[in-house]
Amino acid sequence: MYTWSSICTPPGPPPTFRPSEAAAATPTFSGNLITPECLFAYKVRRSITQTERVSPTELAEYLSGLIEHRLKISTMLWGPPGVGKSSIVAQTARKYGIGFIDLRLSQLAPTDLRGLPVPQDGVSRWFPPEFLPREGEGILFLDELNMAPPTMQGMAQQLILDRKVGSYELPEGWFVWAAGNRKEDRAAVFEMPAPLANRFIHLEVAPDFESFKRYGFQVGIHERILAFLAFRPALLHQMDSKRPAWPSPRSWEMASALLKVGLDIAPVVGEAAAAELEAFGQVYAVLPELTEILEGHSSRPFPEEPSARYALTMGLTLRAEEARQALNAFRWMVEVAPPEWVQLLVADLYQRMKKQGPGTFALMVQEDPRLRAFIQEYRELVLG
């Protein structure tokens, strides 16, 4: 159904693949540049032929591509609990202002999805359930799909492939996406039938601190948690099947809310992670005064201890509320810190300062010869 010719309309012959790389190869056009549409189509093609491992940020970009290109290909998200699969789908729906229905098939019986037979004029007609959409645009999200028993997965198969079940037909503007945990996550899941699996794009979501940090800037995750995880990224997601509480992106977000009101975070991230965070918190007692740095009045040296360096760099990023303060932090770091720490600060500041208006911070940097020279030298690492 979805071929290169139907998705791509390049000014030249169809794309070719190097034989040694087969389906994973990057498409090329003889004598022509690849259009953005064709590059995205290549990603879709690769995800259909093999499970694609992505970060949460890459997943959000991929799902946005499906919506922007109007590709109604059913998509299955795999990954460990707490990594943010469901949240990213909901955020994508909000981003585009479309509907979102979160359907847990494991909580339904086959008749709940197909509806009930009602006699009309001597014929049984199926009345579909009220939770299925009737009009408009949106995402029908089948969460925890592989926790549903085989009979329920079989019922969902027609909805996923044919966009209908019984007499019900999904409106044209709706996407069908699903998510599930893997067997290695010790989740109570059923084997997905091969015919059903073959109907999906498969994306495996992996924990990624850079993605979590970017999300943390947007929603206000506690400064101490972001600084700690920058120092100990392995604790972003550390599943422990023997204990009910363990660290994950989801549990760290809950921990942030608890920390802001002075409550113990061990019940959500576990005793070990909570103890490490508490010990890390003592680093803040020996940091230079951040307000002085942000106001351009500090001559303190850069800390030697790595944990203190992470805490200081993240603290400056999160406490810089305006472009002027961000500029002062940048100037101080250029004076006292090694280049790799300046790069870390500035890359995060550019993300944070986007809220201040288009280019405000960047324009101020360009007016300072020393900062401009630093950006030019490390542009690829700082700006990506």
Secondary structure, 3 states (H helix, E strand, C coil): CCCHHHHCCCCCCCCECCCCCHHHCCCEECCECCCHHHHHHHHHHHHHHCCEEECHHHHHHHHHHHHHCCCCCCEEEECCCCCCHHHHHHHHHHHHCCEEEEEEHHHCCHHHHHCEEEEECCEEEEECCCCCCCCCEEEEEEECHHHCCHHHHHHHHHHHHHCEECCEECCCEEEEEEEECCHHHCCCCCCCCHHHHCCCEEEEECCCHHHHHHHHHHHCCCHHHHHHHHHCHHHCCCCCCCCCCCCCHHHHHHHHHHHHCCCCCHHHHCHHHHHHHHHHHHHHHHCCCHHHHHCCCCCCCCCCCHHHHHHHHHHHHHHCCCHHHHHHHHHHHHHHCCHHHHHHHHHHHHHHHHHHCCCHHHHHHHCCHHHHHHHHHCHHHHHC
